[in-house]
Amino acid sequence: MKAEVNIQAGICNFRTKAIATSDDEQFVTIKIKSDCDKIIELAKTIEQKNPLDSYQELLESQILRVAAGQLKGGCAACLVPTSIFKAMQVAARLSLLKDIEIKIQRVQN
């Protein structure tokens, strides 16, 4: 199965596309393209680990661990790593296909 996520992560306005592919519903290959230099570096690190064992990712995610180590400051809350993780789950049939949506707004006290 193949899963694709297209992410516009926020105020930075960078776009990222990740494709996760699994032929056996366990091992997943991830390919990432992005406008963001930090995500391009993250992609290199993640893609070196291909294929990822999706069962191991559920226990201790390399995707999220690597992202936590590389994305600092304002980028620490970037939605791209979580979106890549979700694509990996869908490609391995460990999660149902459903769009993710986050809306954020300021609230007056």
VEXPAKE-836236 format. One record per atom (N, C-alpha, C, O): atom name; x, y, z. Coordinates in nm, 2 decimals. Example, Ala and Ser with C-alpha at 12.3 -4.5 7.8 and 13.67 -1.06 7.14 Angstrom:
% residues 2
NODE  a      u      v      w
NODE  N   1.32  -0.57   0.78
NODE CA   1.23  -0.45   0.78
NODE  C   1.32  -0.33   0.78
NODE  O   1.42  -0.33   0.85
NODE  N   1.28  -0.22   0.71
NODE CA   1.37  -0.11   0.71
NODE  C   1.29   0.00   0.79
NODE  O   1.34   0.11   0.80
% end
This chain:
% residues 109
NODE  a      u      v      w
NODE  N   0.08  -0.12   0.00
NODE CA   0.00   0.00   0.00
NODE  C   0.09   0.12   0.00
NODE  O   0.20   0.12   0.05
NODE  N   0.04   0.23  -0.06
NODE CA   0.11   0.36  -0.06
NODE  C   0.02   0.46   0.00
NODE  O  -0.10   0.47  -0.02
NODE  N   0.09   0.55   0.08
NODE CA   0.02   0.66   0.14
NODE  C   0.10   0.79   0.12
NODE  O   0.22   0.79   0.13
NODE  N   0.03   0.90   0.09
NODE CA   0.09   1.02   0.06
NODE  C   0.03   1.13   0.15
NODE  O  -0.09   1.14   0.17
NODE  N   0.12   1.21   0.21
NODE CA   0.08   1.33   0.28
NODE  C   0.14   1.45   0.22
NODE  O   0.25   1.46   0.18
NODE  N   0.06   1.56   0.22
NODE CA   0.10   1.69   0.17
NODE  C   0.07   1.78   0.28
NODE  O  -0.04   1.80   0.33
NODE  N   0.18   1.85   0.33
NODE CA   0.17   1.93   0.45
NODE  C   0.22   2.07   0.42
NODE  O   0.32   2.10   0.36
NODE  N   0.14   2.17   0.47
NODE CA   0.17   2.31   0.48
NODE  C   0.17   2.33   0.63
NODE  O   0.07   2.35   0.69
NODE  N   0.29   2.34   0.68
NODE CA   0.31   2.33   0.83
NODE  C   0.27   2.45   0.91
NODE  O   0.26   2.45   1.03
NODE  N   0.25   2.57   0.85
NODE CA   0.21   2.68   0.93
NODE  C   0.27   2.81   0.87
NODE  O   0.28   2.83   0.75
NODE  N   0.31   2.90   0.96
NODE CA   0.35   3.04   0.92
NODE  C   0.47   3.04   0.84
NODE  O   0.49   3.13   0.76
NODE  N   0.55   2.93   0.84
NODE CA   0.67   2.93   0.76
NODE  C   0.64   2.91   0.61
NODE  O   0.71   2.95   0.52
NODE  N   0.52   2.86   0.59
NODE CA   0.46   2.85   0.45
NODE  C   0.54   2.74   0.37
NODE  O   0.52   2.74   0.25
NODE  N   0.63   2.67   0.43
NODE CA   0.70   2.56   0.35
NODE  C   0.60   2.44   0.33
NODE  O   0.51   2.42   0.41
NODE  N   0.62   2.38   0.22
NODE CA   0.54   2.26   0.18
NODE  C   0.63   2.14   0.18
NODE  O   0.74   2.14   0.14
NODE  N   0.57   2.03   0.23
NODE CA   0.64   1.90   0.23
NODE  C   0.54   1.80   0.18
NODE  O   0.42   1.80   0.21
NODE  N   0.60   1.70   0.10
NODE CA   0.53   1.59   0.05
NODE  C   0.61   1.46   0.09
NODE  O   0.73   1.46   0.07
NODE  N   0.54   1.37   0.15
NODE CA   0.60   1.24   0.19
NODE  C   0.52   1.13   0.14
NODE  O   0.39   1.13   0.14
NODE  N   0.58   1.03   0.08
NODE CA   0.52   0.91   0.03
NODE  C   0.58   0.79   0.11
NODE  O   0.70   0.77   0.11
NODE  N   0.49   0.71   0.17
NODE CA   0.52   0.59   0.24
NODE  C   0.47   0.47   0.16
NODE  O   0.35   0.47   0.13
NODE  N   0.56   0.37   0.14
NODE CA   0.52   0.26   0.06
NODE  C   0.55   0.13   0.13
NODE  O   0.66   0.12   0.19
NODE  N   0.46   0.04   0.14
NODE CA   0.48  -0.09   0.20
NODE  C   0.42  -0.20   0.11
NODE  O   0.31  -0.20   0.07
NODE  N   0.51  -0.30   0.08
NODE CA   0.46  -0.42   0.00
NODE  C   0.41  -0.53   0.09
NODE  O   0.34  -0.62   0.04
NODE  N   0.45  -0.53   0.22
NODE CA   0.43  -0.64   0.30
NODE  C   0.35  -0.61   0.43
NODE  O   0.33  -0.69   0.52
NODE  N   0.31  -0.48   0.44
NODE CA   0.23  -0.43   0.56
NODE  C   0.32  -0.43   0.69
NODE  O   0.26  -0.43   0.80
NODE  N   0.45  -0.43   0.67
NODE CA   0.54  -0.42   0.79
NODE  C   0.65  -0.32   0.76
NODE  O   0.67  -0.23   0.84
NODE  N   0.73  -0.35   0.66
NODE CA   0.84  -0.26   0.63
NODE  C   0.80  -0.15   0.53
NODE  O   0.74  -0.18   0.43
NODE  N   0.83  -0.03   0.57
NODE CA   0.78   0.09   0.49
NODE  C   0.90   0.17   0.45
NODE  O   1.00   0.20   0.52
NODE  N   0.90   0.21   0.32
NODE CA   1.00   0.30   0.26
NODE  C   0.93   0.44   0.25
NODE  O   0.82   0.45   0.20
NODE  N   1.01   0.54   0.30
NODE CA   0.96   0.67   0.30
NODE  C   1.05   0.76   0.21
NODE  O   1.17   0.76   0.22
NODE  N   0.98   0.84   0.13
NODE CA   1.05   0.94   0.04
NODE  C   0.99   1.08   0.07
NODE  O   0.86   1.09   0.08
NODE  N   1.07   1.18   0.09
NODE CA   1.02   1.31   0.14
NODE  C   1.08   1.42   0.05
NODE  O   1.20   1.42   0.01
NODE  N   1.00   1.51   0.01
NODE CA   1.04   1.63  -0.07
NODE  C   0.98   1.75   0.01
NODE  O   0.87   1.75   0.05
NODE  N   1.07   1.85   0.02
NODE CA   1.02   1.97   0.10
NODE  C   1.09   2.10   0.05
NODE  O   1.20   2.09  -0.02
NODE  N   1.03   2.21   0.08
NODE CA   1.09   2.34   0.05
NODE  C   1.18   2.39   0.17
NODE  O   1.25   2.48   0.16
NODE  N   1.16   2.32   0.28
NODE CA   1.23   2.36   0.40
NODE  C   1.36   2.29   0.42
NODE  O   1.37   2.17   0.41
NODE  N   1.47   2.37   0.44
NODE CA   1.60   2.31   0.45
NODE  C   1.61   2.22   0.57
NODE  O   1.68   2.11   0.56
NODE  N   1.55   2.25   0.68
NODE CA   1.55   2.16   0.80
NODE  C   1.48   2.03   0.77
NODE  O   1.53   1.93   0.82
NODE  N   1.37   2.03   0.70
NODE CA   1.30   1.91   0.67
NODE  C   1.38   1.83   0.56
NODE  O   1.38   1.70   0.57
NODE  N   1.45   1.90   0.47
NODE CA   1.54   1.83   0.38
NODE  C   1.64   1.75   0.45
NODE  O   1.67   1.63   0.42
NODE  N   1.70   1.81   0.55
NODE CA   1.80   1.74   0.63
NODE  C   1.74   1.62   0.71
NODE  O   1.80   1.51   0.72
NODE  N   1.62   1.64   0.77
NODE CA   1.55   1.54   0.84
NODE  C   1.52   1.42   0.74
NODE  O   1.53   1.31   0.78
NODE  N   1.48   1.46   0.62
NODE CA   1.45   1.36   0.52
NODE  C   1.57   1.27   0.49
NODE  O   1.56   1.15   0.48
NODE  N   1.68   1.33   0.48
NODE CA   1.81   1.25   0.45
NODE  C   1.83   1.15   0.56
NODE  O   1.86   1.03   0.53
NODE  N   1.81   1.19   0.68
NODE CA   1.83   1.10   0.80
NODE  C   1.73   0.99   0.80
NODE  O   1.77   0.87   0.82
NODE  N   1.60   1.02   0.78
NODE CA   1.50   0.92   0.78
NODE  C   1.52   0.83   0.66
NODE  O   1.50   0.70   0.68
NODE  N   1.54   0.88   0.54
NODE CA   1.56   0.79   0.42
NODE  C   1.67   0.70   0.43
NODE  O   1.67   0.59   0.37
NODE  N   1.78   0.73   0.51
NODE CA   1.89   0.64   0.53
NODE  C   1.85   0.52   0.61
NODE  O   1.91   0.42   0.60
NODE  N   1.74   0.53   0.69
NODE CA   1.69   0.42   0.77
NODE  C   1.59   0.33   0.69
NODE  O   1.55   0.23   0.75
NODE  N   1.56   0.36   0.57
NODE CA   1.47   0.28   0.49
NODE  C   1.52   0.14   0.47
NODE  O   1.64   0.12   0.45
NODE  N   1.43   0.04   0.47
NODE CA   1.29   0.05   0.51
NODE  C   1.28   0.05   0.66
NODE  O   1.36  -0.02   0.73
NODE  N   1.18   0.12   0.71
NODE CA   1.15   0.12   0.85
NODE  C   1.05   0.01   0.89
NODE  O   0.96  -0.02   0.81
NODE  N   1.08  -0.06   1.00
NODE CA   0.99  -0.16   1.05
NODE  C   0.87  -0.09   1.12
NODE  O   0.89  -0.03   1.23
NODE  N   0.75  -0.09   1.07
NODE CA   0.64  -0.02   1.12
NODE  C   0.60  -0.07   1.26
NODE  O   0.55   0.01   1.34
NODE  N   0.62  -0.19   1.29
NODE CA   0.59  -0.24   1.42
NODE  C   0.68  -0.18   1.53
NODE  O   0.64  -0.14   1.63
NODE  N   0.81  -0.17   1.49
NODE CA   0.91  -0.11   1.58
NODE  C   0.88   0.04   1.60
NODE  O   0.90   0.09   1.70
NODE  N   0.84   0.10   1.49
NODE CA   0.80   0.24   1.49
NODE  C   0.69   0.27   1.60
NODE  O   0.69   0.37   1.66
NODE  N   0.60   0.18   1.61
NODE CA   0.49   0.20   1.71
NODE  C   0.55   0.19   1.85
NODE  O   0.49   0.26   1.94
NODE  N   0.65   0.11   1.87
NODE CA   0.71   0.10   2.01
NODE  C   0.80   0.21   2.04
NODE  O   0.80   0.27   2.15
NODE  N   0.89   0.25   1.94
NODE CA   0.99   0.35   1.96
NODE  C   1.02   0.41   1.82
NODE  O   1.10   0.35   1.75
NODE  N   0.96   0.52   1.79
NODE CA   0.97   0.57   1.66
NODE  C   1.10   0.64   1.63
NODE  O   1.14   0.74   1.69
NODE  N   1.17   0.59   1.53
NODE CA   1.29   0.66   1.48
NODE  C   1.25   0.79   1.41
NODE  O   1.33   0.89   1.42
NODE  N   1.14   0.79   1.34
NODE CA   1.10   0.92   1.28
NODE  C   1.08   1.03   1.38
NODE  O   1.14   1.14   1.36
NODE  N   1.01   1.00   1.49
NODE CA   0.99   1.11   1.59
NODE  C   1.11   1.14   1.67
NODE  O   1.13   1.25   1.71
NODE  N   1.19   1.03   1.70
NODE CA   1.32   1.05   1.77
NODE  C   1.42   1.14   1.70
NODE  O   1.47   1.23   1.75
NODE  N   1.43   1.11   1.57
NODE CA   1.53   1.19   1.49
NODE  C   1.48   1.33   1.47
NODE  O   1.55   1.43   1.48
NODE  N   1.35   1.35   1.45
NODE CA   1.29   1.48   1.44
NODE  C   1.31   1.56   1.57
NODE  O   1.34   1.68   1.56
NODE  N   1.29   1.50   1.69
NODE CA   1.31   1.57   1.81
NODE  C   1.46   1.61   1.83
NODE  O   1.49   1.72   1.89
NODE  N   1.55   1.54   1.77
NODE CA   1.69   1.57   1.78
NODE  C   1.73   1.68   1.68
NODE  O   1.83   1.76   1.71
NODE  N   1.66   1.69   1.57
NODE CA   1.71   1.78   1.46
NODE  C   1.62   1.91   1.46
NODE  O   1.68   2.01   1.42
NODE  N   1.50   1.91   1.50
NODE CA   1.41   2.02   1.49
NODE  C   1.41   2.09   1.62
NODE  O   1.35   2.04   1.72
NODE  N   1.47   2.21   1.64
NODE CA   1.48   2.28   1.76
NODE  C   1.41   2.41   1.76
NODE  O   1.37   2.46   1.65
NODE  N   1.40   2.48   1.87
NODE CA   1.34   2.61   1.88
NODE  C   1.20   2.61   1.83
NODE  O   1.11   2.53   1.86
NODE  N   1.16   2.71   1.74
NODE CA   1.03   2.72   1.69
NODE  C   0.99   2.61   1.60
NODE  O   0.87   2.59   1.58
NODE  N   1.08   2.53   1.55
NODE CA   1.05   2.42   1.46
NODE  C   1.03   2.29   1.54
NODE  O   0.99   2.19   1.48
NODE  N   1.04   2.29   1.67
NODE CA   1.02   2.17   1.76
NODE  C   0.88   2.12   1.75
NODE  O   0.86   2.00   1.77
NODE  N   0.78   2.21   1.72
NODE CA   0.64   2.17   1.72
NODE  C   0.60   2.15   1.57
NODE  O   0.48   2.15   1.55
NODE  N   0.69   2.14   1.48
NODE CA   0.65   2.12   1.34
NODE  C   0.57   1.99   1.32
NODE  O   0.59   1.89   1.38
NODE  N   0.46   2.01   1.24
NODE CA   0.37   1.90   1.21
NODE  C   0.42   1.79   1.11
NODE  O   0.36   1.69   1.10
NODE  N   0.53   1.82   1.04
NODE CA   0.58   1.73   0.94
NODE  C   0.61   1.60   0.99
NODE  O   0.57   1.50   0.94
NODE  N   0.69   1.58   1.10
NODE CA   0.73   1.45   1.15
NODE  C   0.61   1.36   1.19
NODE  O   0.60   1.24   1.15
NODE  N   0.51   1.42   1.25
NODE CA   0.39   1.35   1.29
NODE  C   0.31   1.31   1.16
NODE  O   0.25   1.20   1.16
NODE  N   0.31   1.39   1.06
NODE CA   0.24   1.36   0.94
NODE  C   0.31   1.24   0.87
NODE  O   0.24   1.15   0.81
NODE  N   0.44   1.24   0.87
NODE CA   0.52   1.13   0.81
NODE  C   0.49   1.00   0.88
NODE  O   0.47   0.90   0.82
NODE  N   0.49   1.01   1.02
NODE CA   0.46   0.90   1.10
NODE  C   0.32   0.84   1.06
NODE  O   0.30   0.72   1.05
NODE  N   0.22   0.93   1.05
NODE CA   0.09   0.88   1.01
NODE  C   0.08   0.82   0.88
NODE  O   0.02   0.72   0.86
NODE  N   0.16   0.87   0.78
NODE CA   0.16   0.81   0.65
NODE  C   0.22   0.67   0.66
NODE  O   0.18   0.58   0.59
NODE  N   0.33   0.65   0.74
NODE CA   0.39   0.52   0.76
NODE  C   0.29   0.42   0.82
NODE  O   0.28   0.31   0.77
NODE  N   0.21   0.47   0.91
NODE CA   0.10   0.38   0.97
NODE  C   0.00   0.34   0.87
NODE  O  -0.04   0.22   0.86
NODE  N  -0.04   0.43   0.78
NODE CA  -0.14   0.40   0.68
NODE  C  -0.09   0.31   0.58
NODE  O  -0.15   0.21   0.54
NODE  N   0.04   0.33   0.54
NODE CA   0.10   0.24   0.44
NODE  C   0.11   0.10   0.49
NODE  O   0.10   0.00   0.41
NODE  N   0.13   0.08   0.62
NODE CA   0.15  -0.05   0.68
NODE  C   0.01  -0.11   0.72
NODE  O   0.01  -0.21   0.78
NODE  N  -0.09  -0.03   0.70
NODE CA  -0.23  -0.07   0.74
NODE  C  -0.24  -0.08   0.89
NODE  O  -0.31  -0.17   0.94
NODE  N  -0.17   0.00   0.96
NODE CA  -0.18   0.01   1.11
NODE  C  -0.27   0.12   1.15
NODE  O  -0.29   0.14   1.27
NODE  N  -0.32   0.20   1.06
NODE CA  -0.41   0.31   1.09
NODE  C  -0.50   0.32   0.97
NODE  O  -0.46   0.30   0.85
NODE  N  -0.62   0.36   1.00
NODE CA  -0.72   0.39   0.89
NODE  C  -0.69   0.52   0.83
NODE  O  -0.63   0.61   0.89
NODE  N  -0.72   0.54   0.70
NODE CA  -0.70   0.66   0.63
NODE  C  -0.80   0.76   0.67
NODE  O  -0.92   0.74   0.65
NODE  N  -0.75   0.87   0.72
NODE CA  -0.84   0.98   0.76
NODE  C  -0.75   1.11   0.76
NODE  O  -0.64   1.11   0.82
NODE  N  -0.80   1.22   0.70
NODE CA  -0.73   1.34   0.70
NODE  C  -0.71   1.39   0.85
NODE  O  -0.79   1.37   0.94
NODE  N  -0.60   1.46   0.87
NODE CA  -0.56   1.52   0.99
NODE  C  -0.59   1.67   0.98
NODE  O  -0.55   1.73   0.87
NODE  N  -0.65   1.73   1.07
NODE CA  -0.67   1.87   1.06
NODE  C  -0.65   1.94   1.20
NODE  O  -0.69   1.90   1.30
NODE  N  -0.57   2.05   1.19
NODE CA  -0.55   2.13   1.31
NODE  C  -0.59   2.28   1.28
NODE  O  -0.54   2.33   1.17
NODE  N  -0.67   2.34   1.36
NODE CA  -0.70   2.48   1.34
NODE  C  -0.66   2.54   1.47
NODE  O  -0.68   2.49   1.58
NODE  N  -0.59   2.66   1.46
NODE CA  -0.54   2.73   1.58
NODE  C  -0.59   2.87   1.57
NODE  O  -0.59   2.94   1.47
NODE  N  -0.63   2.92   1.69
NODE CA  -0.67   3.06   1.69
NODE  C  -0.65   3.12   1.83
NODE  O  -0.63   3.04   1.93
NODE  N  -0.64   3.25   1.84
NODE CA  -0.62   3.32   1.97
NODE  C  -0.76   3.33   2.03
NODE  O  -0.86   3.35   1.96
NODE  N  -0.77   3.32   2.16
NODE CA  -0.89   3.33   2.23
NODE  C  -0.88   3.44   2.34
NODE  O  -0.78   3.44   2.41
NODE  N  -0.97   3.53   2.34
NODE CA  -0.97   3.64   2.44
NODE  C  -1.01   3.59   2.57
NODE  O  -1.10   3.50   2.58
NODE  N  -0.95   3.64   2.68
NODE CA  -0.99   3.60   2.81
NODE  C  -1.11   3.68   2.86
NODE  O  -1.15   3.66   2.97
% end
